Amino acid sequence: MGEGAQAKVALHVEDSGEGLEPAQVEKLFQPFERLGRLPGVDAGSGLGLVIARALAQAMGGNLVIASQRGVGTRVTLELPQ
């Protein structure tokens, strides 16, 4: 590892579900955004991913989501060692 580079630990969680469109992925970290909510179903506040990313960044890491429609989604949590 080069000078100044910090070792990181990465945790990946993947699924092979229907995936998300790029426009949906862009909205995932907007407060109170709840993708796929059904009428009459209270599935949450839409703050979970916003808070999770803020906590990861506060610890010097990041939370990233990559998704492709028809392929699935991959969530990566990176934290410094």
mmCIF file of the N, C-alpha and C atoms, coordinates in Angstrom:
data_MODEL
# 
_entry.id   MODEL 
# 
loop_
_atom_site.group_PDB 
_atom_site.id 
_atom_site.type_symbol 
_atom_site.label_atom_id 
_atom_site.label_alt_id 
_atom_site.label_comp_id 
_atom_site.label_asym_id 
_atom_site.label_entity_id 
_atom_site.label_seq_id 
_atom_site.pdbx_PDB_ins_code 
_atom_site.Cartn_x 
_atom_site.Cartn_y 
_atom_site.Cartn_z 
_atom_site.occupancy 
_atom_site.B_iso_or_equiv 
_atom_site.pdbx_formal_charge 
_atom_site.auth_seq_id 
_atom_site.auth_comp_id 
_atom_site.auth_asym_id 
_atom_site.auth_atom_id 
_atom_site.pdbx_PDB_model_num 
ATOM 1   N N  . MET A 1 1  ? 0.831   -1.160  0.000   1.00 0.00 ? 1  MET A N  1 
ATOM 2   C CA . MET A 1 1  ? 0.000   0.000   0.000   1.00 0.00 ? 1  MET A CA 1 
ATOM 3   C C  . MET A 1 1  ? 0.887   1.238   0.000   1.00 0.00 ? 1  MET A C  1 
ATOM 4   N N  . GLY A 1 2  ? 0.581   2.215   -0.848  1.00 0.00 ? 2  GLY A N  1 
ATOM 5   C CA . GLY A 1 2  ? 1.404   3.408   -0.965  1.00 0.00 ? 2  GLY A CA 1 
ATOM 6   C C  . GLY A 1 2  ? 1.306   4.302   0.258   1.00 0.00 ? 2  GLY A C  1 
ATOM 7   N N  . GLU A 1 3  ? 2.269   5.200   0.364   1.00 0.00 ? 3  GLU A N  1 
ATOM 8   C CA . GLU A 1 3  ? 2.286   6.133   1.488   1.00 0.00 ? 3  GLU A CA 1 
ATOM 9   C C  . GLU A 1 3  ? 1.037   6.999   1.449   1.00 0.00 ? 3  GLU A C  1 
ATOM 10  N N  . GLY A 1 4  ? 0.371   7.154   2.588   1.00 0.00 ? 4  GLY A N  1 
ATOM 11  C CA . GLY A 1 4  ? -0.843  7.954   2.667   1.00 0.00 ? 4  GLY A CA 1 
ATOM 12  C C  . GLY A 1 4  ? -2.108  7.159   2.391   1.00 0.00 ? 4  GLY A C  1 
ATOM 13  N N  . ALA A 1 5  ? -1.969  5.975   1.810   1.00 0.00 ? 5  ALA A N  1 
ATOM 14  C CA . ALA A 1 5  ? -3.148  5.153   1.542   1.00 0.00 ? 5  ALA A CA 1 
ATOM 15  C C  . ALA A 1 5  ? -3.573  4.452   2.829   1.00 0.00 ? 5  ALA A C  1 
ATOM 16  N N  . GLN A 1 6  ? -4.857  4.378   3.022   1.00 0.00 ? 6  GLN A N  1 
ATOM 17  C CA . GLN A 1 6  ? -5.381  3.752   4.232   1.00 0.00 ? 6  GLN A CA 1 
ATOM 18  C C  . GLN A 1 6  ? -6.086  2.452   3.865   1.00 0.00 ? 6  GLN A C  1 
ATOM 19  N N  . ALA A 1 7  ? -5.799  1.403   4.625   1.00 0.00 ? 7  ALA A N  1 
ATOM 20  C CA . ALA A 1 7  ? -6.449  0.116   4.384   1.00 0.00 ? 7  ALA A CA 1 
ATOM 21  C C  . ALA A 1 7  ? -7.926  0.229   4.732   1.00 0.00 ? 7  ALA A C  1 
ATOM 22  N N  . LYS A 1 8  ? -8.750  -0.411  3.934   1.00 0.00 ? 8  LYS A N  1 
ATOM 23  C CA . LYS A 1 8  ? -10.196 -0.391  4.168   1.00 0.00 ? 8  LYS A CA 1 
ATOM 24  C C  . LYS A 1 8  ? -10.746 -1.805  4.208   1.00 0.00 ? 8  LYS A C  1 
ATOM 25  N N  . VAL A 1 9  ? -11.833 -1.938  4.907   1.00 0.00 ? 9  VAL A N  1 
ATOM 26  C CA . VAL A 1 9  ? -12.595 -3.174  4.945   1.00 0.00 ? 9  VAL A CA 1 
ATOM 27  C C  . VAL A 1 9  ? -13.872 -2.911  4.163   1.00 0.00 ? 9  VAL A C  1 
ATOM 28  N N  . ALA A 1 10 ? -14.236 -3.821  3.280   1.00 0.00 ? 10 ALA A N  1 
ATOM 29  C CA . ALA A 1 10 ? -15.451 -3.654  2.482   1.00 0.00 ? 10 ALA A CA 1 
ATOM 30  C C  . ALA A 1 10 ? -16.384 -4.836  2.710   1.00 0.00 ? 10 ALA A C  1 
ATOM 31  N N  . LEU A 1 11 ? -17.640 -4.519  2.922   1.00 0.00 ? 11 LEU A N  1 
ATOM 32  C CA . LEU A 1 11 ? -18.691 -5.516  3.066   1.00 0.00 ? 11 LEU A CA 1 
ATOM 33  C C  . LEU A 1 11 ? -19.650 -5.315  1.899   1.00 0.00 ? 11 LEU A C  1 
ATOM 34  N N  . HIS A 1 12 ? -19.838 -6.374  1.112   1.00 0.00 ? 12 HIS A N  1 
ATOM 35  C CA . HIS A 1 12 ? -20.726 -6.309  -0.049  1.00 0.00 ? 12 HIS A CA 1 
ATOM 36  C C  . HIS A 1 12 ? -21.939 -7.200  0.205   1.00 0.00 ? 12 HIS A C  1 
ATOM 37  N N  . VAL A 1 13 ? -23.105 -6.685  -0.127  1.00 0.00 ? 13 VAL A N  1 
ATOM 38  C CA . VAL A 1 13 ? -24.336 -7.473  -0.078  1.00 0.00 ? 13 VAL A CA 1 
ATOM 39  C C  . VAL A 1 13 ? -24.982 -7.344  -1.450  1.00 0.00 ? 13 VAL A C  1 
ATOM 40  N N  . GLU A 1 14 ? -25.241 -8.486  -2.078  1.00 0.00 ? 14 GLU A N  1 
ATOM 41  C CA . GLU A 1 14 ? -25.812 -8.492  -3.429  1.00 0.00 ? 14 GLU A CA 1 
ATOM 42  C C  . GLU A 1 14 ? -27.090 -9.298  -3.472  1.00 0.00 ? 14 GLU A C  1 
ATOM 43  N N  . ASP A 1 15 ? -27.952 -8.927  -4.410  1.00 0.00 ? 15 ASP A N  1 
ATOM 44  C CA . ASP A 1 15 ? -29.111 -9.756  -4.696  1.00 0.00 ? 15 ASP A CA 1 
ATOM 45  C C  . ASP A 1 15 ? -29.263 -9.866  -6.210  1.00 0.00 ? 15 ASP A C  1 
ATOM 46  N N  . SER A 1 16 ? -30.070 -10.793 -6.621  1.00 0.00 ? 16 SER A N  1 
ATOM 47  C CA . SER A 1 16 ? -30.325 -10.966 -8.054  1.00 0.00 ? 16 SER A CA 1 
ATOM 48  C C  . SER A 1 16 ? -31.788 -10.656 -8.344  1.00 0.00 ? 16 SER A C  1 
ATOM 49  N N  . GLY A 1 17 ? -32.310 -9.668  -7.627  1.00 0.00 ? 17 GLY A N  1 
ATOM 50  C CA . GLY A 1 17 ? -33.696 -9.242  -7.806  1.00 0.00 ? 17 GLY A CA 1 
ATOM 51  C C  . GLY A 1 17 ? -33.868 -8.446  -9.079  1.00 0.00 ? 17 GLY A C  1 
ATOM 52  N N  . GLU A 1 18 ? -34.957 -7.696  -9.146  1.00 0.00 ? 18 GLU A N  1 
ATOM 53  C CA . GLU A 1 18 ? -35.264 -6.969  -10.376 1.00 0.00 ? 18 GLU A CA 1 
ATOM 54  C C  . GLU A 1 18 ? -34.373 -5.763  -10.618 1.00 0.00 ? 18 GLU A C  1 
ATOM 55  N N  . GLY A 1 19 ? -33.668 -5.290  -9.588  1.00 0.00 ? 19 GLY A N  1 
ATOM 56  C CA . GLY A 1 19 ? -32.769 -4.154  -9.755  1.00 0.00 ? 19 GLY A CA 1 
ATOM 57  C C  . GLY A 1 19 ? -33.510 -2.836  -9.862  1.00 0.00 ? 19 GLY A C  1 
ATOM 58  N N  . LEU A 1 20 ? -32.742 -1.760  -9.984  1.00 0.00 ? 20 LEU A N  1 
ATOM 59  C CA . LEU A 1 20 ? -33.304 -0.415  -10.035 1.00 0.00 ? 20 LEU A CA 1 
ATOM 60  C C  . LEU A 1 20 ? -32.841 0.312   -11.282 1.00 0.00 ? 20 LEU A C  1 
ATOM 61  N N  . GLU A 1 21 ? -33.657 1.240   -11.728 1.00 0.00 ? 21 GLU A N  1 
ATOM 62  C CA . GLU A 1 21 ? -33.285 2.137   -12.823 1.00 0.00 ? 21 GLU A CA 1 
ATOM 63  C C  . GLU A 1 21 ? -32.298 3.175   -12.275 1.00 0.00 ? 21 GLU A C  1 
ATOM 64  N N  . PRO A 1 22 ? -31.430 3.742   -13.124 1.00 0.00 ? 22 PRO A N  1 
ATOM 65  C CA . PRO A 1 22 ? -30.482 4.768   -12.659 1.00 0.00 ? 22 PRO A CA 1 
ATOM 66  C C  . PRO A 1 22 ? -31.171 5.924   -11.923 1.00 0.00 ? 22 PRO A C  1 
ATOM 67  N N  . ALA A 1 23 ? -32.321 6.365   -12.385 1.00 0.00 ? 23 ALA A N  1 
ATOM 68  C CA . ALA A 1 23 ? -33.034 7.471   -11.726 1.00 0.00 ? 23 ALA A CA 1 
ATOM 69  C C  . ALA A 1 23 ? -33.464 7.077   -10.310 1.00 0.00 ? 23 ALA A C  1 
ATOM 70  N N  . GLN A 1 24 ? -33.804 5.811   -10.101 1.00 0.00 ? 24 GLN A N  1 
ATOM 71  C CA . GLN A 1 24 ? -34.177 5.349   -8.772  1.00 0.00 ? 24 GLN A CA 1 
ATOM 72  C C  . GLN A 1 24 ? -32.968 5.319   -7.843  1.00 0.00 ? 24 GLN A C  1 
ATOM 73  N N  . VAL A 1 25 ? -31.823 4.866   -8.354  1.00 0.00 ? 25 VAL A N  1 
ATOM 74  C CA . VAL A 1 25 ? -30.604 4.804   -7.545  1.00 0.00 ? 25 VAL A CA 1 
ATOM 75  C C  . VAL A 1 25 ? -30.225 6.206   -7.075  1.00 0.00 ? 25 VAL A C  1 
ATOM 76  N N  . GLU A 1 26 ? -30.381 7.203   -7.951  1.00 0.00 ? 26 GLU A N  1 
ATOM 77  C CA . GLU A 1 26 ? -30.068 8.585   -7.590  1.00 0.00 ? 26 GLU A CA 1 
ATOM 78  C C  . GLU A 1 26 ? -30.915 9.077   -6.415  1.00 0.00 ? 26 GLU A C  1 
ATOM 79  N N  . LYS A 1 27 ? -32.122 8.562   -6.278  1.00 0.00 ? 27 LYS A N  1 
ATOM 80  C CA . LYS A 1 27 ? -33.035 9.005   -5.222  1.00 0.00 ? 27 LYS A CA 1 
ATOM 81  C C  . LYS A 1 27 ? -32.828 8.283   -3.891  1.00 0.00 ? 27 LYS A C  1 
ATOM 82  N N  . LEU A 1 28 ? -32.078 7.188   -3.880  1.00 0.00 ? 28 LEU A N  1 
ATOM 83  C CA . LEU A 1 28 ? -31.971 6.360   -2.686  1.00 0.00 ? 28 LEU A CA 1 
ATOM 84  C C  . LEU A 1 28 ? -31.465 7.093   -1.449  1.00 0.00 ? 28 LEU A C  1 
ATOM 85  N N  . PHE A 1 29 ? -30.597 8.068   -1.632  1.00 0.00 ? 29 PHE A N  1 
ATOM 86  C CA . PHE A 1 29 ? -30.015 8.761   -0.488  1.00 0.00 ? 29 PHE A CA 1 
ATOM 87  C C  . PHE A 1 29 ? -30.641 10.134  -0.259  1.00 0.00 ? 29 PHE A C  1 
ATOM 88  N N  . GLN A 1 30 ? -31.836 10.350  -0.810  1.00 0.00 ? 30 GLN A N  1 
ATOM 89  C CA . GLN A 1 30 ? -32.575 11.579  -0.541  1.00 0.00 ? 30 GLN A CA 1 
ATOM 90  C C  . GLN A 1 30 ? -33.486 11.335  0.654   1.00 0.00 ? 30 GLN A C  1 
ATOM 91  N N  . PRO A 1 31 ? -33.431 12.212  1.659   1.00 0.00 ? 31 PRO A N  1 
ATOM 92  C CA . PRO A 1 31 ? -34.273 12.018  2.849   1.00 0.00 ? 31 PRO A CA 1 
ATOM 93  C C  . PRO A 1 31 ? -35.749 11.892  2.482   1.00 0.00 ? 31 PRO A C  1 
ATOM 94  N N  . PHE A 1 32 ? -36.416 10.972  3.137   1.00 0.00 ? 32 PHE A N  1 
ATOM 95  C CA . PHE A 1 32 ? -37.854 10.722  3.025   1.00 0.00 ? 32 PHE A CA 1 
ATOM 96  C C  . PHE A 1 32 ? -38.280 10.122  1.692   1.00 0.00 ? 32 PHE A C  1 
ATOM 97  N N  . GLU A 1 33 ? -37.330 9.721   0.863   1.00 0.00 ? 33 GLU A N  1 
ATOM 98  C CA . GLU A 1 33 ? -37.646 9.049   -0.398  1.00 0.00 ? 33 GLU A CA 1 
ATOM 99  C C  . GLU A 1 33 ? -37.866 7.571   -0.114  1.00 0.00 ? 33 GLU A C  1 
ATOM 100 N N  . ARG A 1 34 ? -39.019 7.063   -0.485  1.00 0.00 ? 34 ARG A N  1 
ATOM 101 C CA . ARG A 1 34 ? -39.320 5.644   -0.264  1.00 0.00 ? 34 ARG A CA 1 
ATOM 102 C C  . ARG A 1 34 ? -39.697 5.015   -1.596  1.00 0.00 ? 34 ARG A C  1 
ATOM 103 N N  . LEU A 1 35 ? -38.751 4.366   -2.231  1.00 0.00 ? 35 LEU A N  1 
ATOM 104 C CA . LEU A 1 35 ? -39.000 3.732   -3.518  1.00 0.00 ? 35 LEU A CA 1 
ATOM 105 C C  . LEU A 1 35 ? -39.894 2.526   -3.348  1.00 0.00 ? 35 LEU A C  1 
ATOM 106 N N  . GLY A 1 36 ? -40.790 2.332   -4.270  1.00 0.00 ? 36 GLY A N  1 
ATOM 107 C CA . GLY A 1 36 ? -41.619 1.136   -4.274  1.00 0.00 ? 36 GLY A CA 1 
ATOM 108 C C  . GLY A 1 36 ? -42.671 1.087   -3.198  1.00 0.00 ? 36 GLY A C  1 
ATOM 109 N N  . ARG A 1 37 ? -42.966 2.206   -2.567  1.00 0.00 ? 37 ARG A N  1 
ATOM 110 C CA . ARG A 1 37 ? -43.982 2.182   -1.518  1.00 0.00 ? 37 ARG A CA 1 
ATOM 111 C C  . ARG A 1 37 ? -45.347 1.885   -2.125  1.00 0.00 ? 37 ARG A C  1 
ATOM 112 N N  . LEU A 1 38 ? -46.130 1.145   -1.396  1.00 0.00 ? 38 LEU A N  1 
ATOM 113 C CA . LEU A 1 38 ? -47.467 0.781   -1.843  1.00 0.00 ? 38 LEU A CA 1 
ATOM 114 C C  . LEU A 1 38 ? -48.498 1.647   -1.134  1.00 0.00 ? 38 LEU A C  1 
ATOM 115 N N  . PRO A 1 39 ? -49.576 1.993   -1.810  1.00 0.00 ? 39 PRO A N  1 
ATOM 116 C CA . PRO A 1 39 ? -50.613 2.786   -1.165  1.00 0.00 ? 39 PRO A CA 1 
ATOM 117 C C  . PRO A 1 39 ? -51.147 2.068   0.072   1.00 0.00 ? 39 PRO A C  1 
ATOM 118 N N  . GLY A 1 40 ? -51.268 2.787   1.167   1.00 0.00 ? 40 GLY A N  1 
ATOM 119 C CA . GLY A 1 40 ? -51.816 2.215   2.394   1.00 0.00 ? 40 GLY A CA 1 
ATOM 120 C C  . GLY A 1 40 ? -50.828 1.407   3.209   1.00 0.00 ? 40 GLY A C  1 
ATOM 121 N N  . VAL A 1 41 ? -49.586 1.266   2.744   1.00 0.00 ? 41 VAL A N  1 
ATOM 122 C CA . VAL A 1 41 ? -48.579 0.499   3.476   1.00 0.00 ? 41 VAL A CA 1 
ATOM 123 C C  . VAL A 1 41 ? -47.506 1.471   3.964   1.00 0.00 ? 41 VAL A C  1 
ATOM 124 N N  . ASP A 1 42 ? -47.299 1.516   5.279   1.00 0.00 ? 42 ASP A N  1 
ATOM 125 C CA . ASP A 1 42 ? -46.273 2.393   5.841   1.00 0.00 ? 42 ASP A CA 1 
ATOM 126 C C  . ASP A 1 42 ? -45.009 1.570   6.014   1.00 0.00 ? 42 ASP A C  1 
ATOM 127 N N  . ALA A 1 43 ? -44.099 1.683   5.037   1.00 0.00 ? 43 ALA A N  1 
ATOM 128 C CA . ALA A 1 43 ? -42.896 0.847   5.027   1.00 0.00 ? 43 ALA A CA 1 
ATOM 129 C C  . ALA A 1 43 ? -41.705 1.498   5.709   1.00 0.00 ? 43 ALA A C  1 
ATOM 130 N N  . GLY A 1 44 ? -41.836 2.682   6.221   1.00 0.00 ? 44 GLY A N  1 
ATOM 131 C CA . GLY A 1 44 ? -40.720 3.358   6.876   1.00 0.00 ? 44 GLY A CA 1 
ATOM 132 C C  . GLY A 1 44 ? -40.700 4.826   6.549   1.00 0.00 ? 44 GLY A C  1 
ATOM 133 N N  . SER A 1 45 ? -39.715 5.503   7.107   1.00 0.00 ? 45 SER A N  1 
ATOM 134 C CA . SER A 1 45 ? -39.650 6.958   6.957   1.00 0.00 ? 45 SER A CA 1 
ATOM 135 C C  . SER A 1 45 ? -38.823 7.404   5.753   1.00 0.00 ? 45 SER A C  1 
ATOM 136 N N  . GLY A 1 46 ? -38.021 6.514   5.189   1.00 0.00 ? 46 GLY A N  1 
ATOM 137 C CA . GLY A 1 46 ? -37.151 6.911   4.094   1.00 0.00 ? 46 GLY A CA 1 
ATOM 138 C C  . GLY A 1 46 ? -35.863 7.557   4.582   1.00 0.00 ? 46 GLY A C  1 
ATOM 139 N N  . LEU A 1 47 ? -35.485 7.293   5.836   1.00 0.00 ? 47 LEU A N  1 
ATOM 140 C CA . LEU A 1 47 ? -34.267 7.876   6.393   1.00 0.00 ? 47 LEU A CA 1 
ATOM 141 C C  . LEU A 1 47 ? -33.160 6.857   6.627   1.00 0.00 ? 47 LEU A C  1 
ATOM 142 N N  . GLY A 1 48 ? -33.453 5.575   6.547   1.00 0.00 ? 48 GLY A N  1 
ATOM 143 C CA . GLY A 1 48 ? -32.478 4.538   6.889   1.00 0.00 ? 48 GLY A CA 1 
ATOM 144 C C  . GLY A 1 48 ? -31.179 4.621   6.111   1.00 0.00 ? 48 GLY A C  1 
ATOM 145 N N  . LEU A 1 49 ? -31.244 4.707   4.788   1.00 0.00 ? 49 LEU A N  1 
ATOM 146 C CA . LEU A 1 49 ? -30.026 4.769   3.978   1.00 0.00 ? 49 LEU A CA 1 
ATOM 147 C C  . LEU A 1 49 ? -29.304 6.095   4.160   1.00 0.00 ? 49 LEU A C  1 
ATOM 148 N N  . VAL A 1 50 ? -30.060 7.170   4.346   1.00 0.00 ? 50 VAL A N  1 
ATOM 149 C CA . VAL A 1 50 ? -29.452 8.486   4.572   1.00 0.00 ? 50 VAL A CA 1 
ATOM 150 C C  . VAL A 1 50 ? -28.619 8.455   5.854   1.00 0.00 ? 50 VAL A C  1 
ATOM 151 N N  . ILE A 1 51 ? -29.191 7.901   6.916   1.00 0.00 ? 51 ILE A N  1 
ATOM 152 C CA . ILE A 1 51 ? -28.499 7.812   8.206   1.00 0.00 ? 51 ILE A CA 1 
ATOM 153 C C  . ILE A 1 51 ? -27.317 6.852   8.113   1.00 0.00 ? 51 ILE A C  1 
ATOM 154 N N  . ALA A 1 52 ? -27.510 5.708   7.465   1.00 0.00 ? 52 ALA A N  1 
ATOM 155 C CA . ALA A 1 52 ? -26.430 4.720   7.334   1.00 0.00 ? 52 ALA A CA 1 
ATOM 156 C C  . ALA A 1 52 ? -25.233 5.309   6.589   1.00 0.00 ? 52 ALA A C  1 
ATOM 157 N N  . ARG A 1 53 ? -25.490 6.041   5.501   1.00 0.00 ? 53 ARG A N  1 
ATOM 158 C CA . ARG A 1 53 ? -24.384 6.652   4.744   1.00 0.00 ? 53 ARG A CA 1 
ATOM 159 C C  . ARG A 1 53 ? -23.695 7.730   5.582   1.00 0.00 ? 53 ARG A C  1 
ATOM 160 N N  . ALA A 1 54 ? -24.465 8.535   6.298   1.00 0.00 ? 54 ALA A N  1 
ATOM 161 C CA . ALA A 1 54 ? -23.878 9.587   7.140   1.00 0.00 ? 54 ALA A CA 1 
ATOM 162 C C  . ALA A 1 54 ? -22.987 8.983   8.223   1.00 0.00 ? 54 ALA A C  1 
ATOM 163 N N  . LEU A 1 55 ? -23.420 7.882   8.828   1.00 0.00 ? 55 LEU A N  1 
ATOM 164 C CA . LEU A 1 55 ? -22.607 7.215   9.847   1.00 0.00 ? 55 LEU A CA 1 
ATOM 165 C C  . LEU A 1 55 ? -21.324 6.652   9.238   1.00 0.00 ? 55 LEU A C  1 
ATOM 166 N N  . ALA A 1 56 ? -21.440 6.020   8.080   1.00 0.00 ? 56 ALA A N  1 
ATOM 167 C CA . ALA A 1 56 ? -20.253 5.468   7.413   1.00 0.00 ? 56 ALA A CA 1 
ATOM 168 C C  . ALA A 1 56 ? -19.267 6.590   7.092   1.00 0.00 ? 56 ALA A C  1 
ATOM 169 N N  . GLN A 1 57 ? -19.759 7.701   6.580   1.00 0.00 ? 57 GLN A N  1 
ATOM 170 C CA . GLN A 1 57 ? -18.876 8.815   6.228   1.00 0.00 ? 57 GLN A CA 1 
ATOM 171 C C  . GLN A 1 57 ? -18.258 9.448   7.477   1.00 0.00 ? 57 GLN A C  1 
ATOM 172 N N  . ALA A 1 58 ? -19.008 9.500   8.579   1.00 0.00 ? 58 ALA A N  1 
ATOM 173 C CA . ALA A 1 58 ? -18.479 10.044  9.830   1.00 0.00 ? 58 ALA A CA 1 
ATOM 174 C C  . ALA A 1 58 ? -17.317 9.199   10.352  1.00 0.00 ? 58 ALA A C  1 
ATOM 175 N N  . MET A 1 59 ? -17.307 7.905   9.996   1.00 0.00 ? 59 MET A N  1 
ATOM 176 C CA . MET A 1 59 ? -16.230 7.006   10.414  1.00 0.00 ? 59 MET A CA 1 
ATOM 177 C C  . MET A 1 59 ? -15.122 6.924   9.365   1.00 0.00 ? 59 MET A C  1 
ATOM 178 N N  . GLY A 1 60 ? -15.182 7.776   8.333   1.00 0.00 ? 60 GLY A N  1 
ATOM 179 C CA . GLY A 1 60 ? -14.147 7.785   7.309   1.00 0.00 ? 60 GLY A CA 1 
ATOM 180 C C  . GLY A 1 60 ? -14.390 6.807   6.182   1.00 0.00 ? 60 GLY A C  1 
ATOM 181 N N  . GLY A 1 61 ? -15.596 6.293   6.081   1.00 0.00 ? 61 GLY A N  1 
ATOM 182 C CA . GLY A 1 61 ? -15.916 5.317   5.040   1.00 0.00 ? 61 GLY A CA 1 
ATOM 183 C C  . GLY A 1 61 ? -16.988 5.824   4.104   1.00 0.00 ? 61 GLY A C  1 
ATOM 184 N N  . ASN A 1 62 ? -17.719 4.892   3.511   1.00 0.00 ? 62 ASN A N  1 
ATOM 185 C CA . ASN A 1 62 ? -18.788 5.257   2.589   1.00 0.00 ? 62 ASN A CA 1 
ATOM 186 C C  . ASN A 1 62 ? -19.752 4.093   2.413   1.00 0.00 ? 62 ASN A C  1 
ATOM 187 N N  . LEU A 1 63 ? -20.947 4.401   1.971   1.00 0.00 ? 63 LEU A N  1 
ATOM 188 C CA . LEU A 1 63 ? -21.968 3.414   1.632   1.00 0.00 ? 63 LEU A CA 1 
ATOM 189 C C  . LEU A 1 63 ? -22.369 3.695   0.192   1.00 0.00 ? 63 LEU A C  1 
ATOM 190 N N  . VAL A 1 64 ? -22.203 2.695   -0.677  1.00 0.00 ? 64 VAL A N  1 
ATOM 191 C CA . VAL A 1 64 ? -22.445 2.868   -2.102  1.00 0.00 ? 64 VAL A CA 1 
ATOM 192 C C  . VAL A 1 64 ? -23.429 1.808   -2.578  1.00 0.00 ? 64 VAL A C  1 
ATOM 193 N N  . ILE A 1 65 ? -24.348 2.208   -3.450  1.00 0.00 ? 65 ILE A N  1 
ATOM 194 C CA . ILE A 1 65 ? -25.299 1.254   -4.021  1.00 0.00 ? 65 ILE A CA 1 
ATOM 195 C C  . ILE A 1 65 ? -25.177 1.298   -5.538  1.00 0.00 ? 65 ILE A C  1 
ATOM 196 N N  . ALA A 1 66 ? -25.000 0.126   -6.132  1.00 0.00 ? 66 ALA A N  1 
ATOM 197 C CA . ALA A 1 66 ? -24.970 -0.028  -7.587  1.00 0.00 ? 66 ALA A CA 1 
ATOM 198 C C  . ALA A 1 66 ? -26.076 -1.002  -7.959  1.00 0.00 ? 66 ALA A C  1 
ATOM 199 N N  . SER A 1 67 ? -26.852 -0.655  -8.963  1.00 0.00 ? 67 SER A N  1 
ATOM 200 C CA . SER A 1 67 ? -27.961 -1.520  -9.346  1.00 0.00 ? 67 SER A CA 1 
ATOM 201 C C  . SER A 1 67 ? -28.170 -1.449  -10.846 1.00 0.00 ? 67 SER A C  1 
ATOM 202 N N  . GLN A 1 68 ? -28.644 -2.550  -11.387 1.00 0.00 ? 68 GLN A N  1 
ATOM 203 C CA . GLN A 1 68 ? -28.958 -2.600  -12.808 1.00 0.00 ? 68 GLN A CA 1 
ATOM 204 C C  . GLN A 1 68 ? -30.285 -3.324  -12.970 1.00 0.00 ? 68 GLN A C  1 
ATOM 205 N N  . ARG A 1 69 ? -31.201 -2.698  -13.687 1.00 0.00 ? 69 ARG A N  1 
ATOM 206 C CA . ARG A 1 69 ? -32.524 -3.272  -13.910 1.00 0.00 ? 69 ARG A CA 1 
ATOM 207 C C  . ARG A 1 69 ? -32.386 -4.639  -14.565 1.00 0.00 ? 69 ARG A C  1 
ATOM 208 N N  . GLY A 1 70 ? -33.054 -5.632  -14.017 1.00 0.00 ? 70 GLY A N  1 
ATOM 209 C CA . GLY A 1 70 ? -33.028 -6.978  -14.554 1.00 0.00 ? 70 GLY A CA 1 
ATOM 210 C C  . GLY A 1 70 ? -31.850 -7.818  -14.101 1.00 0.00 ? 70 GLY A C  1 
ATOM 211 N N  . VAL A 1 71 ? -30.908 -7.220  -13.367 1.00 0.00 ? 71 VAL A N  1 
ATOM 212 C CA . VAL A 1 71 ? -29.712 -7.941  -12.924 1.00 0.00 ? 71 VAL A CA 1 
ATOM 213 C C  . VAL A 1 71 ? -29.660 -8.056  -11.406 1.00 0.00 ? 71 VAL A C  1 
ATOM 214 N N  . GLY A 1 72 ? -29.898 -6.950  -10.694 1.00 0.00 ? 72 GLY A N  1 
ATOM 215 C CA . GLY A 1 72 ? -29.856 -6.966  -9.242  1.00 0.00 ? 72 GLY A CA 1 
ATOM 216 C C  . GLY A 1 72 ? -29.169 -5.739  -8.674  1.00 0.00 ? 72 GLY A C  1 
ATOM 217 N N  . THR A 1 73 ? -28.918 -5.796  -7.390  1.00 0.00 ? 73 THR A N  1 
ATOM 218 C CA . THR A 1 73 ? -28.361 -4.656  -6.662  1.00 0.00 ? 73 THR A CA 1 
ATOM 219 C C  . THR A 1 73 ? -27.199 -5.109  -5.792  1.00 0.00 ? 73 THR A C  1 
ATOM 220 N N  . ARG A 1 74 ? -26.199 -4.230  -5.668  1.00 0.00 ? 74 ARG A N  1 
ATOM 221 C CA . ARG A 1 74 ? -25.047 -4.489  -4.800  1.00 0.00 ? 74 ARG A CA 1 
ATOM 222 C C  . ARG A 1 74 ? -24.861 -3.278  -3.891  1.00 0.00 ? 74 ARG A C  1 
ATOM 223 N N  . VAL A 1 75 ? -24.850 -3.534  -2.597  1.00 0.00 ? 75 VAL A N  1 
ATOM 224 C CA . VAL A 1 75 ? -24.613 -2.488  -1.599  1.00 0.00 ? 75 VAL A CA 1 
ATOM 225 C C  . VAL A 1 75 ? -23.231 -2.748  -1.005  1.00 0.00 ? 75 VAL A C  1 
ATOM 226 N N  . THR A 1 76 ? -22.407 -1.709  -0.976  1.00 0.00 ? 76 THR A N  1 
ATOM 227 C CA . THR A 1 76 ? -21.049 -1.828  -0.450  1.00 0.00 ? 76 THR A CA 1 
ATOM 228 C C  . THR A 1 76 ? -20.846 -0.836  0.690   1.00 0.00 ? 76 THR A C  1 
ATOM 229 N N  . LEU A 1 77 ? -20.438 -1.357  1.830   1.00 0.00 ? 77 LEU A N  1 
ATOM 230 C CA . LEU A 1 77 ? -20.057 -0.539  2.978   1.00 0.00 ? 77 LEU A CA 1 
ATOM 231 C C  . LEU A 1 77 ? -18.550 -0.624  3.112   1.00 0.00 ? 77 LEU A C  1 
ATOM 232 N N  . GLU A 1 78 ? -17.872 0.519   3.014   1.00 0.00 ? 78 GLU A N  1 
ATOM 233 C CA . GLU A 1 78 ? -16.419 0.574   3.166   1.00 0.00 ? 78 GLU A CA 1 
ATOM 234 C C  . GLU A 1 78 ? -16.096 1.360   4.427   1.00 0.00 ? 78 GLU A C  1 
ATOM 235 N N  . LEU A 1 79 ? -15.228 0.789   5.260   1.00 0.00 ? 79 LEU A N  1 
ATOM 236 C CA . LEU A 1 79 ? -14.779 1.453   6.481   1.00 0.00 ? 79 LEU A CA 1 
ATOM 237 C C  . LEU A 1 79 ? -13.275 1.306   6.603   1.00 0.00 ? 79 LEU A C  1 
ATOM 238 N N  . PRO A 1 80 ? -12.613 2.309   7.180   1.00 0.00 ? 80 PRO A N  1 
ATOM 239 C CA . PRO A 1 80 ? -11.168 2.169   7.396   1.00 0.00 ? 80 PRO A CA 1 
ATOM 240 C C  . PRO A 1 80 ? -10.888 1.098   8.429   1.00 0.00 ? 80 PRO A C  1 
ATOM 241 N N  . GLN A 1 81 ? -9.729  0.439   8.285   1.00 0.00 ? 81 GLN A N  1 
ATOM 242 C CA . GLN A 1 81 ? -9.342  -0.601  9.252   1.00 0.00 ? 81 GLN A CA 1 
ATOM 243 C C  . GLN A 1 81 ? -8.863  0.044   10.521  1.00 0.00 ? 81 GLN A C  1 
# 
